[in-house]
Amino acid sequence: MNQHAMAVLFATLISTGSATAAPGDMSPPLRAKAQQAIDSGIKFLVSKQAANGSVLNSAGLTALSLTAILQNPSGPGKVDK
């Protein structure tokens, strides 16, 4: 398994949870920086998507990637390949 992909996936899931868990506790600059990190991670995950929709031909990575995309604070529709 690609260790870089796993690290990005993990960071994306952690960042997504942090950005939505405590909305009142984040300053606007910190929120913007967190959203940039989330957007970068999601862009990477989407770039690894195969024609059949899977991520790196792994059901687990596909499920985790979809979870990260769906939990994006900006909304799941704001993902470009």
N, C-alpha and C positions, 0 to 999 in steps of 0.2 A: 504494500500500500504506500502511496506517495505521502511522505511525512509532511511535506510542505502543504499539501491539500488538507491534511488532517489538522495542522496547526491553524490554517486560515479558517477552516470550518469551526473549530473550537473557539477561536477568537471572535468570530462572527456571532455565534450563539451566545457567548458570554456578553458581548457588547450589546446585542439586541435585548437581552434580558435586563441589563443594567439601565439602558436608555428608557425602557418602558416601566421599570419597577418603581422608580422614585422620581417622577416627573417634577415635583416641586423642589427637589434637592439639588437639581443641576442648574448651573448658571447658563445663560444663553450661549456664551462662547464654548463652554464644555459640551453642551448639548450638540452644537454644530460640529465640533471635533469628533464626538462619538458617532454622529450620523455619517460623517465622512468615512470613518473606519468601517461602519456597517455597510455603506454603499460600495466601498472597495472590496470587502469580503464577498458581498453578494455578486458583484460583477465578476469576480474570480470564479465563484461557484457556477454561475450561469455559463461562463466561458468553457467550463469543463463538461457541460451537458452534451450528451450524445444525441444523434438524430432520433433515437427512440425515447428520449426524455430522461434517461438515466444519467447519473453523475458517476463517472469513472467506472461504469458497469457494476455498481454496487447498490443493492437495495437499501442497505443501511445508510450509505452516504447520500443517496437520493432522498430518503426520508428526512434526514437531518438537514439537508440543503433546502428542501421544501419547507420545513419548519422555520428555518431562518428567514426565508423569503416571505412567508406568511406573517411572521412576527415583526417585520420591518416597520418601525414607527412611521415611516413615510408612506406606508401602504404597499401591498404586494404588487400593485399595478405599475409601480415606478421602477421596474427592473428592465434594463435594456441589455440585449446580448452583444 
